[in-house]
Amino acid sequence: MKIKITSRNGIPECELYVEILCGSNNATEQLGRVRPVMFMLPGGPGGNHTVYDDIKTSLLRYADLVLIDPRGCGLSSPSQARFCKMEESAKDVEALRHELRIEKFIL
């Protein structure tokens, strides 16, 4: 699914692609209510959530998962490189946390 991240301080809005997997009957409305939530970001420029395909089933035993394609990567909206810095990525994750109504998460 894609989640819209609104613009802020000169950073344009974008849509982040996320794959949400919940261990409790796979009910996304229970995300973060019953089990811990783990946000998973790929490393390096240009990475996407598929790097976790081999381990996501094992991790799902311990936490609900939110696999994220960062701004400008994978299935998320394209973006100019100047908006894909670490600071913007951290703010995008915070906006995503707020949108999903997650209080605490593991990164």
C-alpha positions as CSV (number, residue, x, y, z in Angstrom):
1,M,0.0,0.0,0.0
2,K,1.1,3.6,-0.5
3,I,0.8,6.2,2.3
4,K,0.9,9.9,1.5
5,I,3.5,11.9,3.4
6,T,2.6,15.6,3.3
7,S,5.1,18.3,2.3
8,R,7.1,20.1,5.0
9,N,9.7,22.9,5.1
10,G,10.4,22.8,1.4
11,I,10.4,19.0,1.1
12,P,7.7,17.9,-1.4
13,E,5.0,15.4,-0.5
14,C,5.5,11.8,-1.6
15,E,3.9,8.4,-1.3
16,L,5.8,5.8,0.6
17,Y,5.2,2.2,-0.3
18,V,4.8,0.0,2.8
19,E,4.1,-3.7,3.2
20,I,2.4,-4.3,6.6
21,L,2.4,-7.8,8.1
22,C,0.6,-8.6,11.3
23,G,1.1,-11.8,13.2
24,S,-2.3,-11.7,15.0
25,N,-4.7,-12.9,12.3
26,N,-2.9,-10.5,9.8
27,A,-5.4,-7.8,11.0
28,T,-3.7,-4.5,10.2
29,E,-6.2,-2.7,12.5
30,Q,-4.4,-4.4,15.4
31,L,-1.0,-3.1,14.3
32,G,0.9,-2.0,17.4
33,R,-2.0,-2.8,19.7
34,V,-1.2,-6.4,20.6
35,R,2.5,-7.0,19.6
36,P,5.6,-4.9,19.1
37,V,6.0,-3.2,15.8
38,M,9.2,-3.3,13.8
39,F,9.8,-0.7,11.0
40,M,12.2,-2.2,8.5
41,L,14.2,0.2,6.2
42,P,16.7,-1.1,3.6
43,G,20.3,0.1,3.8
44,G,22.0,2.1,1.1
45,P,20.7,4.4,-1.6
46,G,18.1,2.8,-3.9
47,G,17.2,-0.1,-1.6
48,N,13.7,-1.4,-1.2
49,H,11.7,-3.7,1.2
50,T,12.3,-6.9,-0.8
51,V,15.8,-7.2,0.8
52,Y,13.8,-8.6,3.8
53,D,11.8,-11.3,1.9
54,D,14.0,-14.1,3.2
55,I,13.6,-13.2,6.9
56,K,10.3,-11.5,7.2
57,T,8.4,-14.7,8.0
58,S,10.8,-15.5,10.8
59,L,10.6,-12.0,12.3
60,L,6.8,-12.1,12.1
61,R,6.9,-14.6,15.0
62,Y,8.1,-11.8,17.3
63,A,6.6,-8.5,16.0
64,D,4.3,-7.0,13.5
65,L,6.3,-5.7,10.5
66,V,6.2,-2.5,8.5
67,L,8.5,-2.9,5.5
68,I,9.3,0.5,3.9
69,D,10.5,1.7,0.6
70,P,12.2,5.0,1.3
71,R,11.4,8.2,-0.6
72,G,12.6,7.8,-4.2
73,C,13.2,4.1,-3.9
74,G,11.4,0.9,-4.9
75,L,7.7,1.4,-5.2
76,S,7.6,4.7,-3.4
77,S,7.2,8.0,-5.3
78,P,10.2,9.1,-7.4
79,S,12.1,12.0,-5.7
80,Q,15.1,14.2,-6.4
81,A,18.2,13.0,-4.7
82,R,18.5,16.2,-2.6
83,F,15.3,15.1,-0.8
84,C,16.5,11.6,0.0
85,K,19.0,12.5,2.8
86,M,19.1,10.8,6.2
87,E,17.3,13.7,7.9
88,E,14.4,13.6,5.4
89,S,14.2,9.8,5.7
90,A,13.9,10.1,9.5
91,K,11.2,12.7,9.2
92,D,9.3,10.5,6.7
93,V,9.5,7.5,9.2
94,E,8.1,9.8,11.9
95,A,5.3,10.9,9.6
96,L,4.6,7.3,8.8
97,R,4.5,6.4,12.5
98,H,2.0,9.2,13.1
99,E,-0.2,8.2,10.1
100,L,-0.3,4.5,11.3
101,R,-1.0,5.6,14.9
102,I,2.0,3.7,16.2
103,E,3.3,4.9,19.6
104,K,6.5,3.0,19.8
105,F,8.4,0.9,17.3
106,I,11.6,-1.1,16.8
107,L,13.8,0.1,13.8
